[in-house]
Amino acid sequence: MTTATPEPRALLLSGSPRSGGNPDTTLARIATVLSERDIPTTTVRLCDIELNPCTGCELCRASGTCSRFDDDMTALYPEIERCAGLVLASPTYNYTVTPQVKSFIDRLYPYFEFTEPRPGPYKARLAGQGRQLLPIGICEQNEASEMRYTIPVMRDALEVVGYEIVTELALTGHFYRGTVAADQTAMARIQAAAEELADAITPPA
Ligand SMILES: Cc1cc2nc3c(=O)[nH]c(=O)nc-3n(C[C@H](O)[C@H](O)[C@H](O)COP(=O)(O)O)c2cc1C
């Protein structure tokens, strides 16, 4: 896997099993805002691709990429590498991210370089390249505390993979499909977060 300087474009990943649900609605708005800033986006619903969970086989230690599975992550790795922006949106399922989001995060394991013997120091090949993450959690209950680990799981794991956290969004009080679209306060926060991401991945004039 090459990890050259990324381009000002964004990969938007929805971790929701429900098509047209609140994360999908949120990402559609972010795609519109970024496109108005001439930033190309690719949106992927993690439930719609073949995404096997990491098995810890450690084959990637020698090969530098995932050699255990030839699934849709094979095509997603180059997209991850060329996009300076990553938006990861998960509904809260039992206080945390969906299994699809967790599988995606675990499949970033090939980007780590470990020193032997283990445990010992390690580093991430995506680090220091200005990569920006916008993690988004969406839950039914009104209190952000009901979301519990949803955002920290994405934020902390992606930070160690090499992303800077541009900002984070906890969108609460959304149960029915796509209701976030009618929540003007949430939509304003989504727009502001998308603008922050755009600013962070756009090279200075
Ligand atoms: C299995 C499951 C577990 C859930 N756990 C929580 C939870 O712990 N806290 C919460 O506030 N909402 C929880 N919810 C509600 C979802 O987070 C909420 O409905 C969200 O908007 C769903 O996103 P979607 O529109 O993409 O389906 C849960 C929903 C499901 C299906």
The ligand as a Gaussian input file, in Angstrom:
#p B3LYP/6-31G(d) Opt

LIG

0 1
 C      -29.734000      -2.887000      17.634000
 C      -29.966000      -1.431000      17.956000
 C      -29.381000      -0.887000      19.086000
 C      -29.568000       0.459000      19.396000
 N      -28.968000       0.984000      20.509000
 C      -29.158000       2.305000      20.817000
 C      -28.531000       2.865000      21.979000
 O      -27.769000       2.222000      22.697000
 N      -28.782000       4.178000      22.269000
 C      -29.605000       4.945000      21.479000
 O      -29.830000       6.109000      21.807000
 N      -30.164000       4.449000      20.351000
 C      -29.973000       3.147000      20.004000
 N      -30.561000       2.619000      18.866000
 C      -31.328000       3.526000      17.958000
 C      -30.506000       3.989000      16.745000
 O      -29.249000       4.506000      17.096000
 C      -31.245000       5.109000      15.973000
 O      -32.544000       4.676000      15.648000
 C      -30.517000       5.559000      14.710000
 O      -31.130000       6.739000      14.197000
 C      -30.562000       4.460000      13.661000
 O      -29.914000       4.878000      12.487000
 P      -30.516000       4.495000      11.067000
 O      -31.501000       5.565000      10.730000
 O      -29.385000       4.488000      10.147000
 O      -31.154000       3.147000      11.192000
 C      -30.399000       1.280000      18.546000
 C      -30.987000       0.710000      17.403000
 C      -30.793000      -0.621000      17.115000
 C      -31.435000      -1.206000      15.874000

